[in-house]
């Protein structure tokens, strides 16, 4: 794979900011330290001249970034314990814990669900997608719950088709800030990359269609427990939609409140239930993942110490 060249013309919101900070925000796959490494190697120029990381951008500057071709990284099996809800010749259904990345990506080439699955079922390594073998959908790192993995190419293609046709029904439990009203609702707002931070998603013009249906199950003094059913499958969809209507998910450090007192190490979003047609035979199947003990304990705490409102 050849090197990639990224060209960025500096506009008013970026004027006066350090070039390393702007590039880390604009180029999704690069951290700030990675940008600084490229600058030291002379792979970043401004108006055709080398630049320092501390350079403050000016209006009209033309930034060129040369991204070297990615190194091929072999993914190794790791004996990580898995909570398997169901397994047959075609699929594995797993209850993924919070803190586990679904598949390898820059900065996360070990400790992922894929690493664990390769140890559990080595033939996955023979599938066509070497980086995400068997993965037909994903959960965010700090989202726990049910996830389906294909064990064969045929099963993978069939499940991917069901997700693309919106025939898979997914149900999440979320605890959000404030009292969400009405109790039954639908959030319909397009989602795309945040124009101010390419590592985040946002409701924005030109984004892709995104629909989330929700139902409030219980109100607490300062929070609402709800069931969310995404009709589409955009990145971070539920979290972005709930933040957009001013009821962010508790513990969400990307889209929620800066100070997180209740859940400082994860957010309260759990993939509780999934329903789809089995890739072999076509029968309707459904699986459910129990709410993790930490989240169950938090709900008990809210009920006991803060009361439940009708």
C-alpha positions as a Markdown table, in Angstrom:
| # | Residue | x | y | z |
|---|---|---|---|---|
| 1 | Unk | 0.0 | 0.0 | 0.0 |
| 2 | Unk | 1.4 | 3.4 | -1.0 |
| 3 | Unk | 1.7 | 6.3 | 1.3 |
| 4 | Unk | -1.3 | 8.6 | 1.8 |
| 5 | Unk | -1.2 | 12.3 | 1.4 |
| 6 | Unk | -3.6 | 14.4 | 3.5 |
| 7 | Unk | -4.1 | 18.1 | 2.5 |
| 8 | Unk | -5.7 | 20.6 | 4.9 |
| 9 | Unk | -6.4 | 24.2 | 4.2 |
| 10 | Unk | -6.5 | 26.2 | 7.4 |
| 11 | Unk | -9.8 | 28.0 | 8.1 |
| 12 | Unk | -10.8 | 30.6 | 10.7 |
| 13 | Unk | -11.6 | 28.2 | 13.6 |
| 14 | Unk | -8.1 | 26.7 | 13.4 |
| 15 | Unk | -6.2 | 30.0 | 13.2 |
| 16 | Unk | -3.8 | 30.5 | 16.1 |
| 17 | Unk | -3.8 | 26.8 | 17.2 |
| 18 | Unk | -0.8 | 24.6 | 17.3 |
| 19 | Unk | -0.3 | 22.5 | 14.2 |
| 20 | Unk | 0.1 | 19.2 | 16.1 |
| 21 | Unk | -3.2 | 19.7 | 18.0 |
| 22 | Unk | -5.1 | 20.5 | 14.9 |
| 23 | Unk | -3.8 | 17.5 | 12.9 |
| 24 | Unk | -4.5 | 15.2 | 15.8 |
| 25 | Unk | -8.1 | 16.4 | 15.8 |
| 26 | Unk | -8.5 | 16.4 | 12.0 |
| 27 | Unk | -6.9 | 13.0 | 11.2 |
| 28 | Unk | -8.8 | 10.3 | 13.0 |
| 29 | Unk | -6.1 | 7.6 | 13.1 |
| 30 | Unk | -3.4 | 9.9 | 14.5 |
| 31 | Unk | -2.7 | 10.8 | 18.1 |
| 32 | Unk | -0.9 | 14.0 | 19.0 |
| 33 | Unk | 2.3 | 12.1 | 19.7 |
| 34 | Unk | 2.0 | 10.3 | 16.4 |
| 35 | Unk | 1.7 | 13.7 | 14.6 |
| 36 | Unk | 4.7 | 15.0 | 16.5 |
| 37 | Unk | 6.7 | 11.9 | 15.2 |
| 38 | Unk | 5.7 | 12.7 | 11.6 |
| 39 | Unk | 6.7 | 16.3 | 12.1 |
| 40 | Unk | 10.2 | 15.3 | 13.3 |
| 41 | Unk | 10.6 | 13.0 | 10.3 |
| 42 | Unk | 9.8 | 15.9 | 8.0 |
| 43 | Unk | 6.5 | 14.3 | 6.8 |
| 44 | Unk | 4.5 | 17.4 | 7.6 |
| 45 | Unk | 4.9 | 20.7 | 5.6 |
| 46 | Unk | 3.1 | 24.0 | 5.7 |
| 47 | Unk | 3.2 | 26.0 | 2.4 |
| 48 | Unk | 5.8 | 23.5 | 1.2 |
| 49 | Unk | 8.2 | 24.2 | 4.1 |
| 50 | Unk | 9.1 | 22.0 | 7.1 |
| 51 | Unk | 7.4 | 22.9 | 10.3 |
| 52 | Unk | 7.7 | 22.6 | 14.1 |
| 53 | Unk | 5.0 | 21.1 | 16.3 |
| 54 | Unk | 4.7 | 24.4 | 18.1 |
| 55 | Unk | 3.9 | 26.4 | 15.0 |
| 56 | Unk | 0.7 | 28.3 | 15.3 |
| 57 | Unk | -1.5 | 28.1 | 12.2 |
| 58 | Unk | -2.5 | 31.1 | 10.1 |
| 59 | Unk | -5.4 | 31.6 | 7.8 |
| 60 | Unk | -4.8 | 30.2 | 4.3 |
| 61 | Unk | -1.9 | 27.9 | 5.4 |
| 62 | Unk | -1.8 | 24.7 | 3.3 |
| 63 | Unk | -0.8 | 21.7 | 5.4 |
| 64 | Unk | 0.4 | 18.5 | 3.7 |
| 65 | Unk | 0.8 | 15.4 | 5.7 |
| 66 | Unk | 2.5 | 12.3 | 4.3 |
| 67 | Unk | 1.2 | 9.2 | 6.0 |
| 68 | Unk | 3.5 | 6.2 | 5.5 |
| 69 | Unk | 1.8 | 2.9 | 4.5 |
| 70 | Unk | 0.6 | 1.0 | 7.6 |
| 71 | Unk | 2.7 | -1.8 | 8.9 |
| 72 | Unk | 1.1 | -5.2 | 8.6 |
| 73 | Unk | 0.3 | -6.3 | 12.1 |
| 74 | Unk | -0.4 | -10.0 | 12.8 |
| 75 | Unk | -3.2 | -10.6 | 15.2 |
| 76 | Unk | -2.4 | -13.3 | 17.7 |
| 77 | Unk | -4.8 | -15.5 | 19.8 |
| 78 | Unk | -4.9 | -14.7 | 23.5 |
| 79 | Unk | -6.4 | -16.9 | 26.2 |
| 80 | Unk | -8.8 | -14.3 | 27.5 |
| 81 | Unk | -11.9 | -15.7 | 29.3 |
| 82 | Unk | -15.1 | -15.2 | 27.4 |
| 83 | Unk | -18.7 | -15.3 | 28.6 |
| 84 | Unk | -20.4 | -17.3 | 25.8 |
| 85 | Unk | -24.2 | -17.1 | 25.7 |
| 86 | Unk | -24.5 | -19.5 | 22.7 |
| 87 | Unk | -22.4 | -21.3 | 20.2 |
| 88 | Unk | -23.1 | -23.6 | 17.3 |
| 89 | Unk | -21.4 | -24.4 | 13.9 |
| 90 | Unk | -22.2 | -21.0 | 12.5 |
| 91 | Unk | -22.2 | -18.4 | 15.2 |
| 92 | Unk | -20.8 | -17.5 | 18.6 |
| 93 | Unk | -22.8 | -15.1 | 20.9 |
| 94 | Unk | -20.7 | -13.4 | 23.5 |
| 95 | Unk | -21.5 | -11.1 | 26.5 |
| 96 | Unk | -18.7 | -8.6 | 26.0 |
| 97 | Unk | -17.4 | -6.9 | 29.1 |
| 98 | Unk | -16.9 | -3.1 | 29.3 |
| 99 | Unk | -13.3 | -2.2 | 28.7 |
| 100 | Unk | -12.7 | -4.7 | 25.9 |
| 101 | Unk | -12.3 | -3.4 | 22.4 |
| 102 | Unk | -14.2 | -5.4 | 19.8 |
| 103 | Unk | -11.5 | -5.7 | 17.1 |
| 104 | Unk | -7.8 | -4.7 | 16.7 |
| 105 | Unk | -7.1 | -1.1 | 15.6 |
| 106 | Unk | -4.2 | 1.3 | 15.9 |
| 107 | Unk | -3.2 | 1.4 | 19.6 |
| 108 | Unk | -5.2 | -1.8 | 20.4 |
| 109 | Unk | -3.7 | -4.8 | 18.8 |
| 110 | Unk | -4.0 | -7.0 | 21.8 |
| 111 | Unk | -6.6 | -7.7 | 24.5 |
| 112 | Unk | -9.5 | -7.4 | 22.0 |
| 113 | Unk | -12.5 | -9.6 | 21.5 |
| 114 | Unk | -11.0 | -10.9 | 18.3 |
| 115 | Unk | -7.8 | -11.9 | 20.1 |
| 116 | Unk | -9.9 | -13.9 | 22.6 |
| 117 | Unk | -12.0 | -15.4 | 19.9 |
| 118 | Unk | -9.0 | -16.6 | 17.9 |
| 119 | Unk | -7.9 | -18.5 | 21.0 |
| 120 | Unk | -11.3 | -20.0 | 21.5 |
| 121 | Unk | -11.9 | -20.9 | 17.9 |
| 122 | Unk | -8.7 | -20.9 | 15.9 |
| 123 | Unk | -10.4 | -21.5 | 12.4 |
| 124 | Unk | -11.5 | -17.8 | 12.6 |
| 125 | Unk | -7.9 | -17.0 | 11.4 |
| 126 | Unk | -8.8 | -18.5 | 8.0 |
| 127 | Unk | -11.6 | -16.0 | 7.2 |
| 128 | Unk | -11.2 | -13.4 | 4.5 |
| 129 | Unk | -11.1 | -10.4 | 6.8 |
| 130 | Unk | -7.8 | -10.9 | 8.6 |
| 131 | Unk | -8.3 | -7.9 | 10.9 |
| 132 | Unk | -11.9 | -8.5 | 11.9 |
| 133 | Unk | -12.6 | -12.2 | 11.4 |
| 134 | Unk | -16.2 | -13.0 | 12.0 |
| 135 | Unk | -17.1 | -9.5 | 13.2 |
| 136 | Unk | -20.5 | -8.4 | 11.8 |
| 137 | Unk | -21.2 | -5.6 | 14.2 |
| 138 | Unk | -19.4 | -3.9 | 17.1 |
| 139 | Unk | -19.9 | -2.5 | 20.5 |
| 140 | Unk | -17.9 | 0.5 | 21.8 |
| 141 | Unk | -15.1 | -0.3 | 24.2 |
| 142 | Unk | -17.0 | 0.8 | 27.4 |
| 143 | Unk | -20.3 | -0.7 | 26.2 |
| 144 | Unk | -21.0 | -4.2 | 27.6 |
| 145 | Unk | -23.4 | -6.8 | 26.3 |
| 146 | Unk | -24.4 | -9.2 | 23.6 |
| 147 | Unk | -22.5 | -9.4 | 20.4 |
| 148 | Unk | -22.8 | -11.9 | 17.6 |
| 149 | Unk | -19.8 | -13.4 | 15.7 |
| 150 | Unk | -19.9 | -15.5 | 12.5 |
| 151 | Unk | -17.8 | -18.6 | 12.4 |
| 152 | Unk | -18.0 | -19.1 | 8.6 |
| 153 | Unk | -17.8 | -16.9 | 5.5 |
| 154 | Unk | -21.4 | -17.9 | 4.6 |
| 155 | Unk | -22.7 | -17.0 | 8.0 |
| 156 | Unk | -20.8 | -13.7 | 8.0 |
| 157 | Unk | -22.3 | -12.6 | 4.6 |
| 158 | Unk | -25.8 | -13.6 | 5.7 |
| 159 | Unk | -25.6 | -11.7 | 9.0 |
| 160 | Unk | -24.0 | -8.6 | 7.4 |
| 161 | Unk | -26.9 | -8.6 | 4.9 |
| 162 | Unk | -29.4 | -8.7 | 7.8 |
| 163 | Unk | -27.7 | -5.7 | 9.5 |
| 164 | Unk | -27.6 | -3.8 | 6.3 |
| 165 | Unk | -31.3 | -4.4 | 5.7 |
| 166 | Unk | -32.1 | -3.3 | 9.3 |
| 167 | Unk | -33.6 | -6.7 | 10.1 |
| 168 | Unk | -31.6 | -7.2 | 13.3 |
| 169 | Unk | -33.4 | -5.9 | 16.4 |
| 170 | Unk | -31.0 | -4.6 | 19.1 |
| 171 | Unk | -32.1 | -3.4 | 22.6 |
| 172 | Unk | -29.9 | -1.4 | 24.9 |
| 173 | Unk | -30.3 | -0.3 | 28.5 |
| 174 | Unk | -29.0 | 3.2 | 29.3 |
| 175 | Unk | -29.0 | 5.4 | 32.3 |
| 176 | Unk | -29.0 | 9.0 | 31.4 |
| 177 | Unk | -28.7 | 12.4 | 33.1 |
| 178 | Unk | -32.0 | 14.2 | 34.0 |
| 179 | Unk | -35.6 | 13.3 | 33.4 |
| 180 | Unk | -36.1 | 12.3 | 29.7 |
| 181 | Unk | -39.5 | 13.3 | 28.4 |
| 182 | Unk | -41.7 | 12.2 | 26.8 |
| 183 | Unk | -41.4 | 8.7 | 28.2 |
| 184 | Unk | -41.7 | 7.2 | 24.7 |
| 185 | Unk | -39.9 | 8.9 | 21.9 |
| 186 | Unk | -37.9 | 8.8 | 18.7 |
| 187 | Unk | -34.7 | 10.7 | 17.9 |
| 188 | Unk | -34.1 | 11.2 | 14.2 |
| 189 | Unk | -31.0 | 13.2 | 13.5 |
| 190 | Unk | -28.2 | 12.6 | 11.0 |
| 191 | Unk | -24.8 | 11.7 | 12.4 |
| 192 | Unk | -21.3 | 12.3 | 10.9 |
| 193 | Unk | -17.8 | 13.2 | 12.0 |
| 194 | Unk | -17.6 | 16.2 | 14.3 |
| 195 | Unk | -16.2 | 19.0 | 12.1 |
| 196 | Unk | -14.3 | 20.3 | 15.1 |
| 197 | Unk | -12.9 | 17.0 | 16.3 |
| 198 | Unk | -12.6 | 14.2 | 13.8 |
| 199 | Unk | -12.3 | 11.6 | 16.6 |
| 200 | Unk | -15.9 | 12.3 | 17.7 |
| 201 | Unk | -19.2 | 11.9 | 16.1 |
| 202 | Unk | -21.9 | 14.5 | 16.1 |
| 203 | Unk | -25.4 | 15.4 | 14.8 |
| 204 | Unk | -24.5 | 17.5 | 11.7 |
| 205 | Unk | -25.6 | 18.5 | 8.3 |
| 206 | Unk | -24.4 | 16.1 | 5.6 |
| 207 | Unk | -24.3 | 13.2 | 8.1 |
| 208 | Unk | -25.9 | 9.8 | 7.5 |
| 209 | Unk | -29.4 | 9.0 | 8.5 |
| 210 | Unk | -29.7 | 7.9 | 12.1 |
| 211 | Unk | -32.8 | 6.9 | 14.1 |
| 212 | Unk | -33.1 | 5.8 | 17.7 |
| 213 | Unk | -36.3 | 4.8 | 19.5 |
| 214 | Unk | -36.5 | 4.9 | 23.2 |
| 215 | Unk | -38.8 | 4.1 | 26.2 |
| 216 | Unk | -38.2 | 5.3 | 29.7 |
| 217 | Unk | -38.4 | 2.4 | 32.2 |
| 218 | Unk | -37.9 | 4.3 | 35.4 |
| 219 | Unk | -37.3 | 7.8 | 36.8 |
| 220 | Unk | -34.9 | 8.5 | 39.6 |
| 221 | Unk | -34.2 | 11.9 | 41.4 |
| 222 | Unk | -31.8 | 13.1 | 38.7 |
| 223 | Unk | -31.6 | 10.3 | 36.2 |
| 224 | Unk | -33.7 | 8.2 | 33.8 |
| 225 | Unk | -33.3 | 4.5 | 33.0 |
| 226 | Unk | -34.4 | 3.8 | 29.5 |
| 227 | Unk | -34.5 | 1.1 | 26.8 |
| 228 | Unk | -33.0 | 2.3 | 23.5 |
| 229 | Unk | -33.5 | 0.6 | 20.1 |
| 230 | Unk | -31.4 | 1.9 | 17.3 |
| 231 | Unk | -33.0 | 1.6 | 13.9 |
| 232 | Unk | -29.8 | 2.4 | 12.2 |
| 233 | Unk | -26.2 | 1.5 | 13.1 |
| 234 | Unk | -24.1 | 4.6 | 13.1 |
| 235 | Unk | -20.9 | 4.9 | 15.2 |
| 236 | Unk | -21.7 | 5.9 | 18.8 |
| 237 | Unk | -25.3 | 6.5 | 17.7 |
| 238 | Unk | -27.1 | 6.1 | 21.0 |
| 239 | Unk | -24.6 | 8.1 | 22.9 |
| 240 | Unk | -24.5 | 10.9 | 20.3 |
| 241 | Unk | -28.3 | 11.1 | 20.1 |
| 242 | Unk | -28.9 | 11.2 | 23.8 |
| 243 | Unk | -26.2 | 13.9 | 24.3 |
| 244 | Unk | -27.9 | 15.8 | 21.4 |
| 245 | Unk | -31.2 | 16.0 | 23.3 |
| 246 | Unk | -29.3 | 17.1 | 26.5 |
| 247 | Unk | -29.6 | 13.7 | 28.3 |
| 248 | Unk | -26.2 | 12.2 | 27.9 |
| 249 | Unk | -25.4 | 8.6 | 29.1 |
| 250 | Unk | -24.1 | 8.5 | 32.7 |
| 251 | Unk | -20.3 | 8.0 | 32.7 |
| 252 | Unk | -19.8 | 8.9 | 29.1 |
| 253 | Unk | -16.5 | 10.7 | 29.0 |
| 254 | Unk | -16.7 | 11.7 | 25.4 |
| 255 | Unk | -20.2 | 13.0 | 25.0 |
| 256 | Unk | -21.3 | 13.4 | 28.6 |
| 257 | Unk | -20.5 | 15.6 | 31.6 |
| 258 | Unk | -16.8 | 16.3 | 32.3 |
| 259 | Unk | -16.9 | 15.2 | 35.9 |
| 260 | Unk | -18.3 | 11.6 | 36.2 |
| 261 | Unk | -19.1 | 10.7 | 39.8 |
| 262 | Unk | -21.3 | 7.6 | 39.5 |
| 263 | Unk | -19.3 | 5.7 | 36.9 |
| 264 | Unk | -15.8 | 7.1 | 36.4 |
| 265 | Unk | -14.4 | 4.1 | 34.5 |
| 266 | Unk | -17.2 | 3.2 | 32.1 |
| 267 | Unk | -20.6 | 4.5 | 30.8 |
| 268 | Unk | -24.0 | 3.0 | 31.6 |
| 269 | Unk | -24.8 | 1.6 | 28.2 |
| 270 | Unk | -25.5 | -2.2 | 27.9 |
| 271 | Unk | -26.5 | -4.2 | 24.9 |
| 272 | Unk | -29.2 | -6.2 | 26.6 |
| 273 | Unk | -30.9 | -8.1 | 23.8 |
| 274 | Unk | -30.5 | -9.1 | 20.1 |
| 275 | Unk | -32.9 | -10.8 | 17.7 |
| 276 | Unk | -32.1 | -12.0 | 14.2 |
| 277 | Unk | -32.6 | -14.9 | 11.8 |
| 278 | Unk | -30.1 | -17.7 | 12.2 |
| 279 | Unk | -27.7 | -17.6 | 9.2 |
| 280 | Unk | -28.3 | -21.3 | 8.6 |
| 281 | Unk | -32.0 | -22.3 | 8.5 |
| 282 | Unk | -33.4 | -18.8 | 8.9 |
| 283 | Unk | -35.2 | -19.4 | 12.2 |
| 284 | Unk | -35.8 | -16.4 | 14.4 |
| 285 | Unk | -33.3 | -16.5 | 17.4 |
| 286 | Unk | -32.8 | -14.1 | 20.3 |
| 287 | Unk | -30.2 | -13.8 | 23.0 |
| 288 | Unk | -30.0 | -11.7 | 26.2 |
| 289 | Unk | -27.0 | -10.6 | 28.3 |
| 290 | Unk | -27.6 | -9.9 | 32.0 |
| 291 | Unk | -26.8 | -6.4 | 33.3 |
| 292 | Unk | -23.3 | -6.4 | 34.8 |
| 293 | Unk | -23.2 | -6.4 | 38.6 |
| 294 | Unk | -21.6 | -2.9 | 38.8 |
| 295 | Unk | -24.6 | -1.4 | 36.9 |
| 296 | Unk | -27.1 | -3.4 | 38.9 |
| 297 | Unk | -25.6 | -2.2 | 42.1 |
| 298 | Unk | -25.7 | 1.4 | 40.8 |
| 299 | Unk | -29.4 | 1.1 | 40.1 |
| 300 | Unk | -30.0 | -0.4 | 43.6 |
| 301 | Unk | -28.1 | 2.6 | 45.1 |
| 302 | Unk | -30.2 | 5.1 | 43.2 |
| 303 | Unk | -33.4 | 3.4 | 44.3 |
| 304 | Unk | -32.4 | 3.2 | 47.9 |
| 305 | Unk | -30.7 | 6.5 | 48.5 |
| 306 | Unk | -32.4 | 8.8 | 46.0 |
| 307 | Unk | -35.8 | 7.4 | 45.7 |
| 308 | Unk | -37.9 | 6.4 | 42.6 |
| 309 | Unk | -40.3 | 8.9 | 41.3 |
| 310 | Unk | -43.6 | 7.9 | 39.7 |
